[in-house]
Amino acid sequence: MARQNNKKNNSHNKNKNTHKHSRPERSPITALYADAEGEIFDAPGIGAVGRMGDDLVAIQPGDLIPLPDTADLMFLPERYAVGIDESGELVVLEGRAVAAILPAGYTRTMLPGFEKEENASRLPLYGYSAVVVYKDELYVTAIYTDENHKWSPEFYNTPDLKKLVHKVKKDLPENPLIDHLANCSLEWHCCTAENLFYRRWECGIPTSPVCNANCFGCISLQPAECCPSPQSRIKFRPTAEEIAEVGLYHLETAPEGIISFGQGCEGEPSLAADNIAAGIKLIRAKTDKGQININSNAGYTEGIKKIVDAGLDTMRVSIISAIPESYAAYYRSNYQLEAVKESIRYALDHGIYVSLNMLYFPGFNDRQEELAAWKEFFRELPVQMIQVRNLNIDPDAFLEIMPEAKGTYVGTKAFLQELQQEFPQLVIGSFSHYVE
Protein backbone atom coordinates (compact mmCIF):
# COMPACT_ATOMS: atom_id res chain seq x y z
CA MET A 1 0.00 0.00 0.00
CA ALA A 2 1.61 3.24 -1.13
CA ARG A 3 1.41 6.54 0.69
CA GLN A 4 1.15 9.70 -1.35
CA ASN A 5 1.70 13.39 -0.84
CA ASN A 6 -1.45 15.42 -0.33
CA LYS A 7 -1.82 16.75 -3.85
CA LYS A 8 -3.54 15.60 -7.00
CA ASN A 9 -2.23 15.03 -10.50
CA ASN A 10 -4.43 16.41 -13.28
CA SER A 11 -3.39 13.73 -15.77
CA HIS A 12 -5.89 12.39 -18.26
CA ASN A 13 -8.15 9.62 -16.96
CA LYS A 14 -7.26 6.30 -18.57
CA ASN A 15 -10.74 4.75 -18.50
CA LYS A 16 -12.36 4.97 -21.91
CA ASN A 17 -15.82 4.60 -20.36
CA THR A 18 -15.43 8.02 -18.77
CA HIS A 19 -14.70 9.82 -22.06
CA LYS A 20 -17.93 10.10 -24.03
CA HIS A 21 -16.82 13.56 -25.20
CA SER A 22 -13.40 14.86 -26.08
CA ARG A 23 -13.70 17.64 -23.50
CA PRO A 24 -15.98 16.36 -20.71
CA GLU A 25 -17.34 18.81 -18.20
CA ARG A 26 -15.74 18.48 -14.80
CA SER A 27 -18.03 17.25 -12.07
CA PRO A 28 -18.12 19.66 -9.08
CA ILE A 29 -16.91 16.76 -6.90
CA THR A 30 -14.47 14.59 -8.82
CA ALA A 31 -13.36 11.02 -8.19
CA LEU A 32 -9.72 10.03 -7.64
CA TYR A 33 -7.84 6.89 -8.63
CA ALA A 34 -4.26 5.61 -8.47
CA ASP A 35 -2.13 3.85 -11.06
CA ALA A 36 -0.06 0.72 -10.50
CA GLU A 37 2.86 2.78 -9.15
CA GLY A 38 0.65 4.50 -6.60
CA GLU A 39 0.53 7.88 -8.34
CA ILE A 40 -2.82 9.56 -7.75
CA PHE A 41 -4.94 11.17 -10.47
CA ASP A 42 -8.30 12.86 -10.68
CA ALA A 43 -10.94 11.60 -13.14
CA PRO A 44 -12.39 14.54 -15.16
CA GLY A 45 -16.11 14.26 -15.67
CA ILE A 46 -16.54 11.49 -13.09
CA GLY A 47 -18.36 12.32 -9.88
CA ALA A 48 -17.17 10.90 -6.58
CA VAL A 49 -18.98 8.33 -4.46
CA GLY A 50 -18.55 7.32 -0.85
CA ARG A 51 -19.70 4.29 1.05
CA MET A 52 -22.07 3.98 4.00
CA GLY A 53 -22.12 0.41 5.22
CA ASP A 54 -22.63 -1.55 1.99
CA ASP A 55 -24.22 1.34 0.08
CA LEU A 56 -22.46 3.55 -2.47
CA VAL A 57 -23.78 7.12 -2.37
CA ALA A 58 -22.99 10.29 -4.30
CA ILE A 59 -20.87 12.69 -2.26
CA GLN A 60 -22.37 16.16 -1.74
CA PRO A 61 -20.62 19.44 -0.83
CA GLY A 62 -22.08 19.32 2.69
CA ASP A 63 -20.28 16.01 3.26
CA LEU A 64 -16.85 17.54 2.74
CA ILE A 65 -14.12 19.40 4.60
CA PRO A 66 -10.64 20.30 3.28
CA LEU A 67 -8.11 17.50 3.62
CA PRO A 68 -6.19 18.12 6.87
CA ASP A 69 -2.53 18.97 6.39
CA THR A 70 -1.34 15.95 8.36
CA ALA A 71 -3.59 13.40 6.62
CA ASP A 72 -2.09 10.68 4.43
CA LEU A 73 -3.35 9.35 1.12
CA MET A 74 -3.21 5.65 0.29
CA PHE A 75 -4.34 3.56 -2.62
CA LEU A 76 -6.23 0.35 -1.92
CA PRO A 77 -4.65 -2.72 -3.55
CA GLU A 78 -6.92 -5.13 -5.43
CA ARG A 79 -9.76 -2.61 -5.29
CA TYR A 80 -10.89 -0.50 -8.24
CA ALA A 81 -12.02 3.10 -7.86
CA VAL A 82 -15.71 3.78 -8.47
CA GLY A 83 -17.43 6.97 -9.62
CA ILE A 84 -20.57 8.35 -11.28
CA ASP A 85 -20.63 9.27 -14.97
CA GLU A 86 -22.49 12.14 -16.61
CA SER A 87 -25.67 10.05 -16.93
CA GLY A 88 -25.70 9.26 -13.21
CA GLU A 89 -24.56 5.66 -13.62
CA LEU A 90 -21.92 4.05 -11.45
CA VAL A 91 -18.70 3.31 -13.34
CA VAL A 92 -15.67 1.29 -12.33
CA LEU A 93 -12.39 3.03 -13.15
CA GLU A 94 -9.26 1.22 -14.30
CA GLY A 95 -7.20 2.62 -11.43
CA ARG A 96 -7.10 1.69 -7.75
CA ALA A 97 -9.36 3.27 -5.16
CA VAL A 98 -7.81 6.02 -3.04
CA ALA A 99 -8.41 6.68 0.67
CA ALA A 100 -7.45 9.33 3.18
CA ILE A 101 -6.11 8.39 6.61
CA LEU A 102 -7.19 11.17 8.95
CA PRO A 103 -5.25 12.55 11.91
CA ALA A 104 -6.70 12.25 15.41
CA GLY A 105 -9.54 14.65 16.06
CA TYR A 106 -11.32 14.02 12.75
CA THR A 107 -14.20 11.56 12.37
CA ARG A 108 -14.87 10.12 8.94
CA THR A 109 -18.44 10.18 7.70
CA MET A 110 -18.02 7.99 4.60
CA LEU A 111 -15.73 5.19 3.49
CA PRO A 112 -14.12 5.12 0.04
CA GLY A 113 -16.23 3.58 -2.70
CA PHE A 114 -14.55 0.69 -4.49
CA GLU A 115 -15.11 -2.58 -6.32
CA LYS A 116 -13.05 -5.43 -4.92
CA GLU A 117 -11.22 -7.94 -7.08
CA GLU A 118 -12.13 -11.58 -6.60
CA ASN A 119 -10.05 -13.16 -3.81
CA ALA A 120 -8.65 -9.78 -2.79
CA SER A 121 -6.58 -9.88 0.40
CA ARG A 122 -7.75 -8.15 3.56
CA LEU A 123 -6.77 -4.50 3.95
CA PRO A 124 -4.37 -3.45 6.73
CA LEU A 125 -5.77 -1.90 9.91
CA TYR A 126 -6.35 1.73 8.95
CA GLY A 127 -9.37 4.03 9.11
CA TYR A 128 -10.12 4.56 5.42
CA SER A 129 -12.01 7.73 4.46
CA ALA A 130 -13.38 8.88 1.12
CA VAL A 131 -11.25 11.59 -0.54
CA VAL A 132 -12.14 13.67 -3.61
CA VAL A 133 -11.25 16.73 -5.64
CA TYR A 134 -13.52 19.71 -4.93
CA LYS A 135 -12.86 23.33 -5.89
CA ASP A 136 -9.52 22.14 -7.33
CA GLU A 137 -8.38 20.98 -3.89
CA LEU A 138 -8.45 17.71 -1.98
CA TYR A 139 -11.41 17.25 0.38
CA VAL A 140 -12.52 14.39 2.63
CA THR A 141 -15.82 13.14 3.99
CA ALA A 142 -15.31 13.96 7.67
CA ILE A 143 -16.15 16.23 10.56
CA TYR A 144 -13.81 17.87 13.05
CA THR A 145 -14.69 16.24 16.37
CA ASP A 146 -12.15 17.54 18.86
CA GLU A 147 -9.46 20.18 19.11
CA ASN A 148 -6.46 19.28 21.21
CA HIS A 149 -3.07 20.67 20.30
CA LYS A 150 -1.37 18.09 22.53
CA TRP A 151 -1.84 15.43 19.84
CA SER A 152 -0.52 17.49 16.92
CA PRO A 153 2.15 15.51 15.01
CA GLU A 154 4.59 18.43 15.27
CA PHE A 155 5.07 17.62 18.98
CA TYR A 156 6.16 14.02 18.38
CA ASN A 157 9.07 12.16 16.77
CA THR A 158 11.29 15.21 17.14
CA PRO A 159 15.03 15.02 16.44
CA ASP A 160 15.85 14.99 20.16
CA LEU A 161 13.62 12.01 21.05
CA LYS A 162 16.45 9.45 21.10
CA LYS A 163 18.43 11.70 23.44
CA LEU A 164 15.42 12.04 25.76
CA VAL A 165 14.90 8.28 25.76
CA HIS A 166 18.53 7.79 26.76
CA LYS A 167 18.11 10.23 29.68
CA VAL A 168 15.08 8.44 31.11
CA LYS A 169 16.85 5.10 30.76
CA LYS A 170 19.65 6.53 32.91
CA ASP A 171 17.14 7.87 35.46
CA LEU A 172 15.28 4.54 35.77
CA PRO A 173 17.90 1.96 34.74
CA GLU A 174 16.38 -1.15 36.32
CA ASN A 175 12.77 -0.78 35.17
CA PRO A 176 11.81 -3.02 32.21
CA LEU A 177 8.88 -0.76 31.38
CA ILE A 178 11.33 1.90 30.19
CA ASP A 179 12.82 -0.39 27.55
CA HIS A 180 9.37 -1.42 26.40
CA LEU A 181 8.13 2.20 26.17
CA ALA A 182 11.33 3.24 24.43
CA ASN A 183 10.65 0.65 21.74
CA CYS A 184 7.03 1.82 21.48
CA SER A 185 8.31 5.38 21.00
CA LEU A 186 11.13 4.78 18.54
CA GLU A 187 9.71 1.81 16.62
CA TRP A 188 5.93 2.29 16.73
CA HIS A 189 5.86 6.08 17.32
CA CYS A 190 3.23 5.78 20.06
CA CYS A 191 2.37 9.24 21.34
CA THR A 192 1.51 8.22 24.91
CA ALA A 193 4.77 6.30 25.15
CA GLU A 194 6.73 9.27 23.82
CA ASN A 195 5.15 11.59 26.39
CA LEU A 196 7.03 9.76 29.16
CA PHE A 197 10.30 10.82 27.57
CA TYR A 198 9.06 14.33 26.76
CA ARG A 199 7.97 14.56 30.44
CA ARG A 200 4.47 15.88 29.71
CA TRP A 201 0.72 15.17 29.38
CA GLU A 202 -0.61 11.60 29.06
CA CYS A 203 1.82 8.72 29.52
CA GLY A 204 0.85 5.11 28.89
CA ILE A 205 1.94 2.37 31.31
CA PRO A 206 1.20 -1.05 29.75
CA THR A 207 0.65 -3.84 32.24
CA SER A 208 -1.15 -6.83 30.73
CA PRO A 209 0.05 -9.30 28.06
CA VAL A 210 -3.32 -11.11 28.08
CA CYS A 211 -6.88 -10.19 27.21
CA ASN A 212 -10.42 -11.41 27.87
CA ALA A 213 -11.59 -10.43 24.37
CA ASN A 214 -10.54 -11.32 20.85
CA CYS A 215 -11.46 -8.07 19.12
CA PHE A 216 -11.77 -8.40 15.37
CA GLY A 217 -9.73 -5.24 14.85
CA CYS A 218 -7.20 -5.71 17.66
CA ILE A 219 -4.12 -3.58 16.93
CA SER A 220 -1.68 -5.63 19.01
CA LEU A 221 -2.60 -9.24 18.20
CA GLN A 222 -3.92 -10.70 14.94
CA PRO A 223 -3.92 -14.29 13.62
CA ALA A 224 -1.06 -15.12 11.27
CA GLU A 225 -3.36 -15.47 8.25
CA CYS A 226 -4.77 -11.96 8.75
CA CYS A 227 -3.27 -8.54 8.23
CA PRO A 228 -0.27 -7.71 10.46
CA SER A 229 -0.80 -5.88 13.76
CA PRO A 230 0.57 -2.33 13.66
CA GLN A 231 2.45 -2.84 16.93
CA SER A 232 3.63 -5.66 19.20
CA ARG A 233 2.17 -6.57 22.57
CA ILE A 234 3.99 -6.40 25.89
CA LYS A 235 5.38 -9.81 26.90
CA PHE A 236 5.85 -9.41 30.66
CA ARG A 237 3.84 -8.37 33.71
CA PRO A 238 5.22 -5.25 35.45
CA THR A 239 5.22 -5.40 39.25
CA ALA A 240 3.40 -2.88 41.42
CA GLU A 241 6.76 -1.29 42.26
CA GLU A 242 7.73 -0.95 38.59
CA ILE A 243 4.34 0.58 37.80
CA ALA A 244 4.63 3.02 40.69
CA GLU A 245 8.19 4.04 39.78
CA VAL A 246 7.15 5.09 36.26
CA GLY A 247 3.92 6.65 37.50
CA LEU A 248 5.65 8.79 40.13
CA TYR A 249 8.42 9.79 37.73
CA HIS A 250 5.79 11.13 35.34
CA LEU A 251 3.11 12.60 37.59
CA GLU A 252 5.45 14.52 39.89
CA THR A 253 6.82 16.69 37.08
CA ALA A 254 4.62 16.46 33.94
CA PRO A 255 2.29 19.40 33.24
CA GLU A 256 -1.33 18.16 33.18
CA GLY A 257 0.16 14.75 33.83
CA ILE A 258 -1.89 11.61 33.23
CA ILE A 259 -0.83 7.98 33.52
CA SER A 260 -2.99 5.53 31.59
CA PHE A 261 -3.29 1.77 31.90
CA GLY A 262 -4.58 0.02 28.80
CA GLN A 263 -2.51 0.85 25.73
CA GLY A 264 -2.50 -0.42 22.17
CA CYS A 265 0.54 -2.58 23.01
CA GLU A 266 -1.23 -4.69 25.63
CA GLY A 267 -4.27 -6.77 26.39
CA GLU A 268 -6.90 -5.93 29.01
CA PRO A 269 -5.42 -4.03 31.98
CA SER A 270 -8.09 -5.04 34.48
CA LEU A 271 -6.66 -8.57 34.26
CA ALA A 272 -3.61 -7.07 36.01
CA ALA A 273 -5.83 -5.46 38.65
CA ASP A 274 -3.84 -6.62 41.67
CA ASN A 275 -0.59 -5.08 40.44
CA ILE A 276 -2.28 -1.93 39.11
CA ALA A 277 -4.25 -1.36 42.31
CA ALA A 278 -1.15 -1.87 44.45
CA GLY A 279 0.81 0.45 42.15
CA ILE A 280 -1.83 3.16 42.41
CA LYS A 281 -1.75 2.97 46.20
CA LEU A 282 2.05 3.34 46.17
CA ILE A 283 1.75 6.37 43.89
CA ARG A 284 -0.96 8.06 45.92
CA ALA A 285 0.96 7.48 49.14
CA LYS A 286 3.61 9.84 47.77
CA THR A 287 1.78 12.31 45.51
CA ASP A 288 -1.69 13.59 44.76
CA LYS A 289 -0.57 15.22 41.52
CA GLY A 290 -1.98 14.41 38.14
CA GLN A 291 -4.62 12.01 36.97
CA ILE A 292 -4.75 8.20 36.91
CA ASN A 293 -6.73 6.70 34.03
CA ILE A 294 -7.58 3.27 32.70
CA ASN A 295 -8.50 2.39 29.11
CA SER A 296 -10.45 -0.84 29.39
CA ASN A 297 -13.09 -3.02 27.83
CA ALA A 298 -14.54 -3.09 31.38
CA GLY A 299 -15.65 -6.70 30.97
CA TYR A 300 -13.89 -7.94 34.12
CA THR A 301 -15.93 -6.10 36.74
CA GLU A 302 -14.10 -7.45 39.79
CA GLY A 303 -10.82 -6.13 38.44
CA ILE A 304 -12.36 -2.75 37.63
CA LYS A 305 -13.73 -2.51 41.17
CA LYS A 306 -10.26 -3.12 42.68
CA ILE A 307 -8.71 -0.43 40.50
CA VAL A 308 -11.50 2.07 41.19
CA ASP A 309 -11.20 1.48 44.93
CA ALA A 310 -7.41 1.98 44.81
CA GLY A 311 -7.73 5.60 43.68
CA LEU A 312 -8.60 5.74 39.97
CA ASP A 313 -9.65 9.15 38.60
CA THR A 314 -10.95 8.46 35.10
CA MET A 315 -11.95 5.47 32.96
CA ARG A 316 -12.31 5.17 29.20
CA VAL A 317 -14.29 2.15 28.02
CA SER A 318 -13.79 0.68 24.56
CA ILE A 319 -17.18 -0.06 23.01
CA ILE A 320 -18.69 -0.43 19.57
CA SER A 321 -22.38 -1.04 20.18
CA ALA A 322 -25.05 -0.87 22.87
CA ILE A 323 -26.76 -3.92 21.34
CA PRO A 324 -25.52 -7.16 22.95
CA GLU A 325 -25.45 -9.15 19.68
CA SER A 326 -23.48 -6.49 17.84
CA TYR A 327 -21.10 -6.04 20.77
CA ALA A 328 -20.46 -9.79 20.98
CA ALA A 329 -19.85 -10.10 17.23
CA TYR A 330 -16.95 -7.64 17.35
CA TYR A 331 -15.37 -8.29 20.78
CA ARG A 332 -15.70 -12.10 20.76
CA SER A 333 -15.10 -11.99 24.50
CA ASN A 334 -15.54 -14.28 27.49
CA TYR A 335 -17.91 -11.75 29.11
CA GLN A 336 -21.17 -10.09 28.09
CA LEU A 337 -22.11 -6.46 27.50
CA GLU A 338 -24.02 -6.50 30.78
CA ALA A 339 -20.71 -6.91 32.65
CA VAL A 340 -19.40 -3.77 30.90
CA LYS A 341 -22.46 -1.86 32.03
CA GLU A 342 -21.99 -3.13 35.60
CA SER A 343 -18.40 -1.85 35.61
CA ILE A 344 -19.47 1.54 34.28
CA ARG A 345 -22.23 1.75 36.88
CA TYR A 346 -19.75 1.02 39.68
CA ALA A 347 -17.31 3.63 38.39
CA LEU A 348 -19.99 6.31 38.08
CA ASP A 349 -21.32 5.52 41.55
CA HIS A 350 -17.78 6.07 42.92
CA GLY A 351 -17.25 9.44 41.30
CA ILE A 352 -15.13 8.30 38.34
CA TYR A 353 -15.21 10.40 35.16
CA VAL A 354 -16.23 7.88 32.51
CA SER A 355 -15.67 8.22 28.76
CA LEU A 356 -16.67 5.80 26.04
CA ASN A 357 -14.09 5.06 23.37
CA MET A 358 -16.70 4.58 20.63
CA LEU A 359 -15.22 2.62 17.72
CA TYR A 360 -16.93 4.29 14.79
CA PHE A 361 -17.82 2.89 11.35
CA PRO A 362 -20.11 4.93 9.05
CA GLY A 363 -23.21 2.96 8.16
CA PHE A 364 -22.99 0.82 11.30
CA ASN A 365 -22.96 2.92 14.49
CA ASP A 366 -25.44 5.35 12.94
CA ARG A 367 -28.02 2.70 12.05
CA GLN A 368 -31.44 3.53 13.42
CA GLU A 369 -31.47 0.52 15.75
CA GLU A 370 -27.99 1.35 17.06
CA LEU A 371 -28.99 4.96 17.78
CA ALA A 372 -32.08 3.78 19.67
CA ALA A 373 -29.94 1.39 21.74
CA TRP A 374 -27.43 4.14 22.54
CA LYS A 375 -30.19 6.40 23.79
CA GLU A 376 -31.37 3.69 26.15
CA PHE A 377 -27.76 3.09 27.25
CA PHE A 378 -27.21 6.75 28.18
CA ARG A 379 -30.53 6.98 30.02
CA GLU A 380 -29.32 4.12 32.22
CA LEU A 381 -25.66 5.16 32.45
CA PRO A 382 -25.05 8.92 32.25
CA VAL A 383 -21.38 8.81 31.26
CA GLN A 384 -19.66 12.15 30.84
CA MET A 385 -18.03 11.80 27.41
CA ILE A 386 -17.94 9.98 24.07
CA GLN A 387 -14.59 9.79 22.32
CA VAL A 388 -15.41 8.98 18.70
CA ARG A 389 -12.61 6.95 17.11
CA ASN A 390 -12.41 5.85 13.50
CA LEU A 391 -12.42 2.04 13.48
CA ASN A 392 -9.26 0.79 11.76
CA ILE A 393 -10.59 -2.14 9.76
CA ASP A 394 -11.17 -3.63 6.32
CA PRO A 395 -14.77 -2.50 5.58
CA ASP A 396 -15.91 -5.73 3.94
CA ALA A 397 -14.32 -7.97 6.56
CA PHE A 398 -16.01 -5.94 9.31
CA LEU A 399 -19.49 -6.06 7.81
CA GLU A 400 -19.19 -9.80 7.18
CA ILE A 401 -18.98 -10.51 10.92
CA MET A 402 -21.55 -7.97 12.12
CA PRO A 403 -25.34 -8.47 12.27
CA GLU A 404 -27.24 -7.24 9.24
CA ALA A 405 -28.89 -3.85 9.49
CA LYS A 406 -32.53 -3.80 10.59
CA GLY A 407 -33.08 -0.18 9.58
CA THR A 408 -31.36 2.46 7.52
CA TYR A 409 -28.59 4.77 8.73
CA VAL A 410 -29.12 8.37 9.82
CA GLY A 411 -25.64 9.69 9.01
CA THR A 412 -22.77 10.56 11.32
CA LYS A 413 -23.69 14.20 11.85
CA ALA A 414 -27.32 13.40 12.68
CA PHE A 415 -26.25 10.52 14.94
CA LEU A 416 -24.01 12.72 17.07
CA GLN A 417 -26.41 15.66 17.03
CA GLU A 418 -29.31 13.55 18.30
CA LEU A 419 -27.21 12.19 21.17
CA GLN A 420 -26.00 15.67 22.08
CA GLN A 421 -29.52 17.10 22.05
CA GLU A 422 -31.03 14.37 24.21
CA PHE A 423 -28.05 14.10 26.58
CA PRO A 424 -26.60 17.61 26.93
CA GLN A 425 -24.16 16.47 29.65
CA LEU A 426 -22.29 14.41 27.04
CA VAL A 427 -19.01 15.85 25.84
CA ILE A 428 -18.42 14.60 22.30
CA GLY A 429 -14.78 14.58 21.27
CA SER A 430 -11.87 12.34 20.30
CA PHE A 431 -9.32 12.62 23.11
CA SER A 432 -8.98 12.00 26.82
CA HIS A 433 -9.10 15.42 28.47
CA TYR A 434 -7.33 16.42 31.65
CA VAL A 435 -10.07 16.47 34.29
CA GLU A 436 -9.58 18.78 37.24
Helices and strands as residue ranges (DSSP letters): E 3-4, G 16-18, E 29-34, E 40-52, E 55-58, G 61-63, E 64-66, E 72-84, E 90-101, E 106-108, E 111-112, E 114-116, E 128-134, E 137-144, G 149-151, G 153-155, H 161-171, H 176-186, H 191-198, E 202-204, H 240-251, E 258-261, G 269-272, H 273-284, E 291-296, H 301-311, E 314-319, H 324-331, H 337-349, E 353-360, H 368-380, E 385-390, H 395-401, H 412-422, E 427-429
